[in-house]
Structure formats: structure tokens, C-alpha cells
Amino acid sequence: MNLLYPFIISFSMIFFAELGDKTQLLVLSFSTKNRAYKILIGVALGTFFSHGLAILFGSQLASFSHISFQFYLKLFTYFSFIFFGIIGFLPKKTNTNTSKKTSFFKVFSHLHLGTIGMIAISIIVGELGDKTFLASLGLGLEYPLYKFSLICGSIVGMVLSNLLAIFFGKFLSHYLKPSIISILSNIIFLVFGILGILGLFINFV
């Protein structure tokens, strides 16, 4: 049960945060010309290295014995969750983001990496500083002893989220508006941030 709980937390955060994300739009563009299993393997590999790095880094930071350092680091991370949750409710310039992503992938298309390698590297680079990357970092801080469960949960969350986009993209876009998915993702980040801050102060007192 101890291993399952961090897995579920990691899976839930990454799964909902990835829905409607720019990375998922990229996967959708690839799905028109490539087999689904190649795309999903690329997603899994990219997630393993990008989110895995964030989780390992967060776990390493949590190993510092100084109590004040851990407290303020976690406090900063949870406030970042709240910040991303609030920012998510603000209007976005989708055209700018989409054009940047498109040009980003055109660069990799000339390297002849293949579908798997191209998606994996794109996710590794594209996820740096993204809210899902930050979520993985925070999870590593919160559960430093369960790195394997967190990484597995993150990979499964990314793969299933993009699997839904590939096979049920039209259905989801018809019944679930992007705004609803975005609101759900933002609420999860807000709740996780608020609960984390409350837990910090309760334990500190």
C-alpha cells in the first residue's frame, strides 16, 4: 500500500495536467502519420528521462537534513503549484504557443531520429520547466523514498493521457471542452498546493 499511494498520486497529477497540454497536441499531429505504439513508446521514454530527472532531483533535495531548508523548499514548491493553478485560469495565447511548438518540431524532423526518438527528445526538452515537470519535482520532494513508484506513475499517466488523445481525440473534444479539462487540471494543482502548505504548517507546529 505504501508503494501504491505515491504511484496513484503521481499518476493522477500527471494524467490530468497533461490533458490538453501542448505536448498532447504534438502527439495528435504525429498520430495522423505514425503508428500509435511508436508514439506511446516515445512518450514513455521522454517521460522517463524528463520526469524521472525531476523526481530524482526532488528526492535528492529532500535528503538534505537541514529542517529549515526542506521547509522553505517545499513551501516554494507548493506555492508554485498554486501559482500554476491560478495562471491556468488566465487567458492563453494559443497561437503563439502552437507556432513555437511547430517550429520546434521542424528542427528535429531534419535529424532523422525516427518517430520514437523524435517524440522522446521533444518531450525531454519540451517538458523542462513545464507544470508537469514541476509536479514531478514536487512529488520527489514529498515522497523521496518512493522514486520508483513516482516515476512509474508519471510514465503511466503520460502514456494513458496521450493514448486517450490518439484514440478518443474526436470524442473527447466533442463531449469535453478544452476549457473544462483545463479547469480540472488547474483545480488539481490548486488543491495539491493548498493541502501541501497546510500539511507543512501542521507538521511544523
Legacy VTK file of the C-alpha trace (Angstrom):
# vtk DataFile Version 3.0
C-alpha trace
ASCII
DATASET POLYDATA
POINTS 205 float
0.000 0.000 0.000
2.929 2.351 0.725
4.196 1.889 -2.831
0.727 2.175 -4.377
-0.209 5.534 -2.840
2.685 7.557 -4.375
2.005 5.818 -7.692
-1.655 6.897 -7.648
-0.767 10.466 -6.646
1.859 10.727 -9.380
-0.402 9.154 -11.995
-3.364 11.410 -11.149
-1.411 14.669 -11.227
0.445 13.945 -14.463
-2.578 12.428 -16.214
-4.863 15.414 -15.645
-2.121 18.004 -16.090
-1.227 16.511 -19.477
-4.798 16.632 -20.833
-4.974 19.484 -23.317
-1.280 20.292 -22.890
0.945 21.373 -25.783
2.738 18.025 -25.727
-0.555 16.260 -26.316
-1.225 18.448 -29.339
2.109 17.321 -30.712
1.187 13.673 -30.193
-2.091 14.261 -32.023
-0.216 15.695 -35.002
2.037 12.634 -35.134
-0.856 10.196 -34.801
-2.120 11.026 -38.296
1.010 9.603 -39.956
2.542 7.173 -37.454
1.551 4.049 -35.573
0.223 4.606 -32.068
2.644 2.220 -30.378
5.672 4.135 -31.705
4.258 7.398 -30.420
3.493 5.956 -26.998
6.964 4.387 -26.694
8.435 7.805 -27.454
6.195 9.375 -24.831
7.235 6.757 -22.263
10.946 7.221 -22.961
10.719 11.006 -22.910
8.767 10.917 -19.659
11.221 8.501 -18.072
14.129 10.851 -18.656
12.408 14.217 -18.127
10.078 13.452 -15.217
12.462 10.846 -13.868
15.162 13.510 -13.673
12.778 15.863 -11.876
11.736 13.186 -9.372
15.336 12.138 -8.680
16.394 15.762 -8.265
13.499 16.469 -5.907
14.298 13.331 -3.912
17.939 14.389 -3.654
16.962 17.821 -2.371
14.723 16.162 0.215
17.719 14.239 1.527
19.264 17.395 2.969
18.968 17.157 6.732
18.509 20.855 7.420
14.876 21.200 8.511
14.523 24.871 7.560
15.878 24.199 4.066
13.357 21.422 3.471
10.516 23.502 4.865
11.118 26.546 2.653
11.887 24.423 -0.404
8.613 22.527 -0.083
6.801 25.771 0.688
8.166 27.295 -2.520
7.152 24.210 -4.498
3.586 24.185 -3.173
3.212 27.909 -3.807
4.407 27.194 -7.348
1.576 24.655 -7.712
-0.903 27.310 -6.624
0.714 29.816 -8.993
0.407 27.438 -11.961
-3.161 26.656 -10.966
-4.101 30.341 -10.909
-2.202 31.134 -14.111
-4.093 28.309 -15.801
-7.363 30.214 -15.363
-5.994 33.249 -17.209
-6.498 33.660 -20.975
-3.783 31.997 -23.068
-2.226 32.970 -26.377
-2.648 29.613 -28.083
-1.447 30.797 -31.460
1.975 31.792 -30.147
2.434 28.536 -28.257
1.373 26.448 -31.206
3.714 28.219 -33.638
6.658 27.791 -31.268
5.896 24.099 -30.884
5.586 23.643 -34.624
8.927 25.303 -35.361
10.473 23.312 -32.507
9.493 20.017 -34.094
10.533 21.096 -37.573
14.075 21.362 -36.264
14.028 17.748 -35.049
12.369 16.482 -38.214
15.590 17.096 -40.153
17.685 14.975 -37.783
16.168 11.666 -38.990
15.679 10.385 -35.444
12.616 8.324 -36.260
9.230 8.751 -34.655
10.194 7.263 -31.282
13.424 9.218 -30.924
11.891 12.452 -32.154
8.990 12.340 -29.717
11.216 11.230 -26.831
13.709 14.084 -27.304
10.919 16.585 -27.928
9.253 15.641 -24.645
12.542 15.746 -22.736
13.237 19.283 -23.961
9.638 20.498 -24.044
8.775 19.341 -20.532
11.640 21.247 -18.883
10.056 23.964 -16.759
6.537 22.808 -17.663
3.938 22.339 -14.933
4.101 18.556 -15.228
7.872 18.747 -14.747
7.323 20.935 -11.684
4.742 18.463 -10.393
7.275 15.627 -10.677
9.843 17.713 -8.826
7.368 18.380 -6.031
6.426 14.712 -5.836
10.090 13.812 -5.444
10.324 16.266 -2.557
7.193 14.912 -0.904
7.915 11.193 -1.360
11.727 10.845 -1.630
11.662 7.171 -0.618
9.288 6.139 -3.414
11.140 7.264 -6.527
10.328 4.095 -8.476
6.581 4.369 -7.776
6.575 8.057 -8.685
8.425 7.534 -11.967
6.138 4.628 -12.928
3.041 6.665 -12.071
4.318 9.581 -14.113
5.057 7.401 -17.148
1.672 5.639 -16.982
-0.098 8.984 -16.553
1.594 10.491 -19.616
1.080 7.394 -21.764
-2.605 6.952 -20.899
-3.315 10.655 -21.312
-1.804 10.644 -24.794
-3.441 7.302 -25.583
-6.803 8.937 -24.958
-5.809 11.779 -27.240
-4.885 9.390 -30.048
-7.882 7.063 -29.941
-10.592 9.255 -28.460
-9.481 12.706 -29.561
-12.630 13.488 -31.534
-14.909 12.018 -28.877
-13.218 13.912 -26.046
-13.172 17.183 -27.957
-16.913 16.800 -28.619
-18.023 15.931 -25.085
-15.256 17.508 -23.044
-14.384 21.065 -23.970
-10.712 22.056 -23.582
-11.781 24.713 -21.070
-13.345 22.059 -18.797
-10.223 19.883 -18.957
-8.048 22.906 -18.212
-10.207 23.872 -15.227
-9.983 20.335 -13.829
-6.198 20.330 -14.200
-5.868 23.744 -12.557
-8.085 22.709 -9.644
-5.910 19.642 -9.015
-2.807 21.826 -8.851
-4.518 24.287 -6.508
-5.763 21.528 -4.203
-2.402 19.788 -4.102
-0.642 23.079 -3.366
-3.056 24.160 -0.634
-3.083 20.748 1.050
0.696 20.625 0.873
1.066 24.020 2.543
-1.453 23.120 5.234
0.357 19.850 5.880
3.697 21.665 6.153
2.444 24.107 8.769
0.597 21.408 10.730
3.765 19.293 10.914
5.921 22.329 11.635
3.737 23.395 14.565
LINES 1 206
205 0 1 2 3 4 5 6 7 8 9 10 11 12 13 14 15 16 17 18 19 20 21 22 23 24 25 26 27 28 29 30 31 32 33 34 35 36 37 38 39 40 41 42 43 44 45 46 47 48 49 50 51 52 53 54 55 56 57 58 59 60 61 62 63 64 65 66 67 68 69 70 71 72 73 74 75 76 77 78 79 80 81 82 83 84 85 86 87 88 89 90 91 92 93 94 95 96 97 98 99 100 101 102 103 104 105 106 107 108 109 110 111 112 113 114 115 116 117 118 119 120 121 122 123 124 125 126 127 128 129 130 131 132 133 134 135 136 137 138 139 140 141 142 143 144 145 146 147 148 149 150 151 152 153 154 155 156 157 158 159 160 161 162 163 164 165 166 167 168 169 170 171 172 173 174 175 176 177 178 179 180 181 182 183 184 185 186 187 188 189 190 191 192 193 194 195 196 197 198 199 200 201 202 203 204
